[in-house]
């Protein structure tokens, strides 16, 4: 449902965080964020070329609690 909304608004979604109830494998919370959320760590790169920056710090996110 959120993925469909995101695509209609022009951005893609990735699964960011998943937490479980203590001592079980029952999901407590799931977070989905924009694929451009966050920022890339700056590292010196010996590569001949650099990839384009895809992480721009987009604030779009949603939490689902169970």
C-alpha positions in Angstrom: 0.0 0.0 0.0 2.7 2.5 1.0 4.9 1.3 -1.9 2.0 2.1 -4.4 1.6 5.5 -2.8 5.3 6.2 -3.0 5.6 5.2 -6.7 2.6 7.4 -7.5 4.3 10.3 -5.8 7.5 9.7 -7.7 9.9 8.0 -5.2 10.8 4.4 -4.4 10.8 2.7 -0.9 13.3 0.6 1.0 12.9 -1.4 4.2 14.9 0.5 6.8 14.4 -1.0 10.3 12.7 -4.1 11.8 12.3 -4.7 15.5 11.0 -7.7 17.4 9.3 -8.3 20.7 11.8 -9.5 23.4 12.7 -13.2 23.2 10.4 -13.9 20.3 10.5 -13.6 16.5 7.2 -11.6 16.4 7.6 -8.3 14.6 6.9 -5.3 16.7 7.7 -2.4 14.3 8.6 -2.0 10.7 10.0 1.2 9.1 9.9 2.0 5.4 11.9 5.0 4.1 12.4 6.8 0.8 15.2 5.1 -1.2 17.1 8.4 -1.0 16.9 8.7 2.8 20.1 9.1 4.8 23.5 10.2 3.6 26.5 8.2 2.3 29.6 8.0 4.4 32.5 9.9 2.9 35.4 7.6 2.3 38.6 8.1 0.2 38.1 6.0 -2.9 41.0 4.6 -5.0 38.5 3.8 -7.8 38.9 5.5 -11.1 35.3 6.7 -11.1 32.8 7.6 -8.5 29.1 6.5 -8.4 26.6 9.2 -8.5 25.2 10.3 -5.1 21.8 8.6 -4.5 21.3 9.4 -0.8 20.1 12.9 -0.4 18.6 12.9 3.1 15.0 12.6 2.1 12.7 12.7 5.2 9.8 10.5 3.8 9.2 7.5 6.1 6.5 5.5 7.7 6.3 3.2 10.7 4.0 0.2 11.1 3.5 -1.0 14.7 2.0 -4.4 15.3 
